[in-house]
Amino acid sequence: MTAEEIQRQAGRLREEQGLSKYRVMQDGIFTSCNAVTRFETGVQTAHLTTVERYLDYLGYKLEIVPK
């Protein structure tokens, strides 16, 4: 899975939980709704720490496992 695919999946997880981009911004995960959009569409590749923080916010964790 590529970084962009992980970021898009995070967007789908957010939507499944009924969270708006505005709510994510209000909770301090991103600085603007546009930043959430750029992250979730993969337009702006995020640092691993940002991906981990966002997934944690959504109740998930990023894990690397053997093939």
C-alpha positions, -999 to +999 in steps of 0.1 A: +000+000+000+014+034-010+014+065+012-014+080-009-035+049-006-031+050+032-041+087+033-072+080+011-082+051+033-079+074+063-104+097+046-128+068+040-125+058+077-133+094+087-164+095+066-175+061+079-173+075+114-195+105+103-167+130+111-166+162+091-134+178+079-144+208+100-146+186+131-111+172+124-098+207+121-116+219+153-100+190+172-066+203+162-055+174+139-051+197+109-049+235+106-077+238+080-103+219+061-082+223+030-053+206+048-075+177+056-086+175+019-049+177+007-040+149+031-069+126+023-066+129-015-029+123-013-021+157-030+002+164-002+022+134+011+023+135+048+050+127+073+047+093+089+040+110+123+011+129+108-004+097+094+000+079+127-015+108+146-045+110+123-051+072+124-048+073+162-074+101+162-097+078+142-091+049+165-067+030+143-029+023+143-004+019+116+014-014+118+042-030+098+040-068+097+060-094+078+047-106+045 
